[in-house]
Amino acid sequence: MIQTKTAIVYGDRSEKTGVIKVEVRPLETTNEGTRYLVIDWDISNLNNDPIFSKEVFWTNQEIDVMDSYLEQNNDFSALTKSEKEMKKIQLALYFDTMYNLLPSGKTIYRLTADDWELTPEIITE
């Protein structure tokens, strides 16, 4: 989905170093919105355990605003419906990471917006 451009130091109790990839998986859609699972991975570590995960909820209104913005600013015509929806989730994660900052003005992992990029692989469900 998105990842750090270079290896970073992370960890609450130790100094681990790795390239962090953040993935989003839709969990449940209700009449009010959608619940997602956000998972952080150290993709430079062969261990398949996530380093952090949490559930987030986006209301239908939040989803609609983001969808409108993405449709106005991107060309999804070459994608299938499922590829388009996964690409929108990837872009929404990217924008949320860039602009939903910590009180310090930093992104997650105390980085800057320039430290993040879209993942290079093709996004599929």
N, C-alpha and C positions, 0 to 999 in steps of 0.2 A: 504494500500500500504506500507508505512513506518510509524513508529511512534517513539516518544521518549520512552525510557525505563522506565522513571519515570516522575512524574509531574514536570513541570518547571514553572518559573515565566515568563510571557510574557505580552505584551501590551504596546502601545506607550504612553498612557495617564493614565494608571492605572497599578496596580500590580495584574494581574489575574494569577491564578495558575491552571495548568491542564496538562493532557497528550495530546500531539499534534500528530494528525494523518495527514499525507499529502497524498492526493489522486490525481491521474492523469486520466483525461478523454480525449480520442481522440475526436477532434471536426471536423476537416476537413482535407482531404488529397488532395493535388494538385500534379501537375507534378513536382513541386519543393521540396515538403516535406509535413510534417504534422503539423497542429496546434493543440496544446493540452491545456486543461484547468487544471491548478494546483490549488487545493483547500486545505486549511489548516482548520482542525477541532479541537476543544477541545472536545475529546471524554469522558472526565470526567464531562462535563457540559451537562445537559439535553436539553439545548437550541439547536435547529437544525440549527442555523445560522452559516455559516462559519466565521472564524476569519480573513481570508485573502484569496484572490484568484487572479490569474493572468493567462493570456494567454502566452504561449511560442511557438516558432516555431523551429522545428528541420528540417534541410535540409535532402534530401535523402541520401547525403553523410554521414552526422552525424548518421543517422539511420542505414545505411549499416555497418559503422565501429562498432557501438555498437552491432548490430545483429551478426556480425562475431565474436566479442569477446565473447558474451554470448553463442553462439553455440559451440565455442571451449572449454568453461569452465563449461558447465552445461549439465545435462542429462534431456531433455524434453520429452523423449520417452513415459512416462506414461500419458502425457497430451494430450487432444484433441487440435485441431488447435487453437480454440478460447482461451482455457486455456493457451496454450503456448504463444500466443501473449500477453495476459494480464500479464502473469508471466514475460515476457521480459520487458514490460512497468514498472512493479514493480521494477525489478532489475536495469533497466536503471535509474529510479528515485533514487534508493538507491545509485548507483555509482555516479550519478550527485551530489547528496547531500554530499557524502563523499569527492569528489575531486574538485568540483567547489566551492572553498572557498571564503569567504569574504577577503578583504585586510588584516584583522587582523589574518588570518589563521584559523578562526572559520567557522563552518557551519552556515546555517540559524538559527535564534534564538540565535546566539552567543554561540553555543554548540560545542562539539568536535564530531568527527566521532563515538567515542565509546558510545555516548549518544543516538544513533539511532539503530533501529532494523527493520527487515521486520515485517509487521503486521501478527498476528497469523492466521487470517482467510484465507480461501481458496479464491483466487482471481478469480472472474467471471465477465463477461461483464454485 
